[in-house]
Amino acid sequence: MTTDKETAMDETRRYLAKVQVFTLYERFWHWTQAALILLMLFTGFHLHGSLELMGFRTAWQLHVLAAVALMLLWIFTMFWQFATGNWRHFVPLLEEAEEAPTFTQAFRAWFAMIWRIARYYAWGIMRGEQHPFKKSLRRKHNPLQAVAYFSLMAFIGPLLWITGLALLGWDFWKHAATLATTESWRGIASFGHVLGAWLMLLFVIIHAYMATMGKTPLYLIRGMITGVEDIWLTEAELCYLRNFHPHRLLKVEDDTTRQPTT
């Protein structure tokens, strides 16, 4: 019979394991989305007149096709996220709110971690400090990543889709009001679409740069290709993977009570 002391020890035990953190669909979604976004940025700069490497009509056709493909991908991925519960990794403050007794305490803990992560990327990484956040099965993304991804899905994406559809359907709704009014709305939609494009480009640049800040410059990129990363597992998480997803558990370090560095 297990004593309370032994149970407590089991709950604090950690195992360093090589685990398939990102599923096949997550990787397909990530790289397909990346390719479509880059294609839309490339063709969008042609439509804007910033580039002239292809004709306007070709750029417009490719831009629209990529936009439709990306919208369909996002719609299916949203269904997949909610069906699998994976959406929880992208919502800021969710885990802190579940663990803390009050929202104020949750917010303080969340903001403190945001500050520690920002400080790490600002100068801690150059001093050889350990990353303050430890990836786990429950939390694939640190709080700063969650804010960035949530902003992409809740603000930048919808801004581009709404303004893009408004501009694409200009011939259908331009007769709904006076010419002056429709021209004003067209100007607003154009400005919003360009603003969204620049925000998307900024996100891509920062995301690509941050992807090189793992153990090695290619560690995180390789992880998003293979899905495999080294993470710390609790006793319960290890048992869960062994019983239900053994194919995702590639290698486990011998039983150890070493704790991840914080």
C-alpha positions in Angstrom: 0.0 0.0 0.0 1.4 3.4 -1.0 1.8 5.9 1.8 1.0 9.6 1.5 4.7 10.5 1.5 5.4 8.1 -1.3 2.5 9.5 -3.3 3.8 13.0 -2.8 7.2 11.9 -4.0 5.7 10.3 -7.1 3.9 13.6 -7.9 7.1 15.5 -7.8 9.2 13.1 -9.7 10.1 14.2 -13.2 11.4 12.3 -16.2 13.3 13.9 -19.1 11.8 12.4 -22.2 12.0 12.7 -26.0 8.4 13.1 -26.9 6.4 13.8 -30.1 4.9 17.1 -28.8 3.4 18.2 -32.1 1.1 15.9 -33.9 1.2 15.2 -37.7 -1.8 17.5 -38.3 -0.3 20.3 -36.2 2.9 20.2 -38.3 0.9 20.0 -41.6 -1.2 23.0 -40.4 1.9 25.0 -39.4 3.9 24.6 -42.6 0.9 24.8 -45.0 -0.2 28.0 -43.2 3.4 29.4 -43.4 3.6 28.7 -47.1 0.2 30.3 -47.9 1.0 33.3 -45.7 4.3 33.9 -47.5 2.6 33.5 -50.9 0.0 36.0 -49.9 2.6 38.5 -48.7 4.6 38.0 -51.9 1.6 38.5 -54.2 0.2 41.2 -51.9 3.3 43.4 -52.4 2.8 43.0 -56.1 -0.8 44.2 -55.8 0.3 47.1 -53.7 2.9 48.1 -56.3 5.9 47.4 -54.1 7.1 44.5 -56.3 6.9 44.0 -60.0 8.2 40.5 -60.6 4.9 39.2 -62.0 1.9 40.7 -63.7 -1.0 42.2 -61.7 -3.5 39.7 -62.9 -1.3 36.7 -62.0 -0.6 38.2 -58.6 -4.3 38.8 -58.0 -5.3 35.2 -59.0 -2.6 33.7 -56.8 -3.4 36.0 -53.9 -7.1 35.1 -54.0 -6.4 31.3 -54.3 -4.0 31.4 -51.4 -6.5 33.4 -49.3 -9.3 30.9 -50.0 -7.1 28.0 -49.2 -5.9 29.6 -46.0 -9.4 30.4 -44.9 -10.5 26.8 -45.5 -7.5 25.6 -43.6 -8.3 27.9 -40.6 -11.9 26.8 -40.6 -11.0 23.1 -40.5 -8.2 23.8 -37.9 -10.6 25.6 -35.6 -12.9 22.6 -35.7 -9.9 20.3 -35.0 -8.7 22.5 -32.2 -12.0 22.4 -30.4 -12.6 18.7 -31.1 -9.2 17.7 -29.6 -9.0 20.4 -26.9 -5.8 21.7 -28.4 -7.3 25.2 -28.3 -6.3 25.5 -24.6 -2.6 25.9 -25.6 -3.4 29.2 -27.4 -5.5 31.0 -24.7 -3.6 33.4 -22.5 -4.2 33.2 -18.7 -6.3 30.0 -19.0 -4.0 27.7 -17.0 -3.2 30.4 -14.4 -6.9 31.1 -13.9 -7.6 27.4 -13.3 -4.8 27.0 -10.8 -5.0 30.3 -8.8 -7.8 30.9 -6.3 -8.6 34.4 -7.6 -8.3 36.1 -11.0 -6.1 38.8 -9.5 -3.5 36.2 -8.3 -3.8 34.4 -11.7 -3.1 37.7 -13.6 -0.1 38.5 -11.3 1.4 35.0 -11.9 0.8 35.3 -15.6 2.3 38.8 -15.9 5.3 37.8 -13.7 6.0 34.9 -16.1 5.6 37.2 -19.1 8.1 39.6 -17.6 10.6 36.8 -16.8 10.3 35.5 -20.4 10.7 39.0 -21.9 13.7 39.6 -19.6 15.2 36.3 -20.7 15.0 37.1 -24.4 16.2 40.7 -23.8 19.5 39.8 -22.1 19.2 36.6 -20.0 19.8 34.4 -23.1 23.1 36.3 -23.8 24.3 35.5 -20.2 23.6 31.8 -20.5 20.6 31.8 -18.2 18.0 29.0 -18.4 14.6 29.7 -20.0 12.1 30.4 -17.2 9.3 28.4 -18.9 9.4 24.6 -19.2 7.4 23.1 -22.1 5.1 20.3 -21.1 2.2 18.2 -22.5 -0.2 20.5 -20.8 1.4 23.7 -22.1 3.2 23.6 -25.4 3.5 27.4 -25.6 4.8 29.8 -23.0 2.6 32.8 -22.0 4.3 35.2 -24.4 3.8 32.8 -27.3 0.2 32.3 -26.3 -0.4 36.1 -26.4 1.3 36.3 -29.9 -0.7 33.3 -31.3 -3.9 34.5 -29.8 -3.4 37.9 -31.3 -2.8 36.3 -34.7 -5.9 34.2 -34.6 -8.2 36.7 -32.9 -7.1 40.0 -34.4 -4.7 39.9 -37.4 -6.4 37.0 -39.1 -10.0 38.3 -38.8 -8.8 41.8 -39.8 -7.3 40.4 -43.1 -10.3 38.2 -43.8 -13.0 40.8 -43.3 -11.2 43.5 -45.2 -10.1 41.1 -47.9 -13.6 39.8 -48.5 -14.9 43.4 -48.5 -12.4 44.3 -51.2 -13.0 41.1 -53.2 -16.7 41.6 -53.2 -16.5 45.3 -54.0 -18.5 45.0 -57.2 -21.4 43.3 -55.3 -21.9 45.8 -52.5 -20.7 49.1 -54.0 -24.2 49.9 -55.2 -25.7 49.5 -51.7 -25.0 53.2 -50.8 -23.9 56.4 -52.3 -20.7 56.6 -54.2 -19.1 58.8 -51.6 -20.0 56.4 -48.8 -18.8 53.3 -50.7 -15.5 55.1 -51.6 -15.0 55.9 -47.9 -15.6 52.3 -46.9 -13.4 51.1 -49.6 -10.6 53.3 -48.3 -11.1 52.0 -44.8 -11.1 48.4 -46.0 -7.9 49.0 -48.0 -6.2 50.6 -45.1 -7.2 47.8 -42.8 -6.0 45.2 -45.2 -2.6 46.8 -45.6 -2.3 47.3 -41.9 -3.1 43.6 -41.3 -0.6 42.6 -44.0 2.2 44.6 -42.2 1.2 43.2 -38.9 1.3 39.7 -40.4 4.8 40.4 -41.9 6.0 41.6 -38.5 4.6 38.4 -36.9 6.4 36.3 -39.5 9.7 38.0 -39.0 9.6 37.8 -35.2 8.4 34.2 -35.3 11.2 33.2 -37.6 13.8 34.9 -35.4 12.4 33.3 -32.2 12.5 29.9 -33.9 16.3 30.1 -33.9 16.5 30.6 -30.1 16.3 27.0 -28.9 19.1 24.8 -27.7 20.7 25.2 -31.1 19.6 27.5 -33.9 17.8 24.6 -35.7 16.4 22.8 -32.6 12.9 24.3 -32.6 12.7 24.3 -36.4 13.6 20.6 -36.4 11.0 20.0 -33.7 8.3 21.5 -35.8 9.3 19.2 -38.7 9.6 16.0 -36.7 7.3 17.0 -33.9 9.8 15.7 -31.4 11.3 17.7 -28.5 12.8 17.0 -25.1 10.4 17.8 -22.3 9.9 17.0 -18.6 7.1 14.6 -17.8 5.3 14.0 -14.5 4.6 10.4 -13.4 1.0 10.7 -14.6 2.0 12.1 -18.0 4.5 9.3 -18.5 1.9 6.7 -17.6 -0.6 8.4 -19.9 1.8 8.3 -22.9 2.9 4.7 -22.2 -0.7 3.5 -22.0 -2.5 5.5 -24.7 0.1 7.0 -27.0 3.3 4.9 -26.9 4.3 5.9 -30.4 4.7 9.5 -29.2 7.2 8.4 -26.4 10.5 7.9 -28.2 12.9 7.8 -25.3 12.8 8.2 -21.5 15.7 8.9 -19.2 16.1 6.4 -16.4 14.0 7.0 -13.3 15.2 10.3 -11.8 14.1 12.8 -9.2 15.9 15.7 -10.9 13.8 18.7 -11.3 13.8 21.0 -14.3 15.9 24.1 -13.8 13.9 27.3 -13.2 
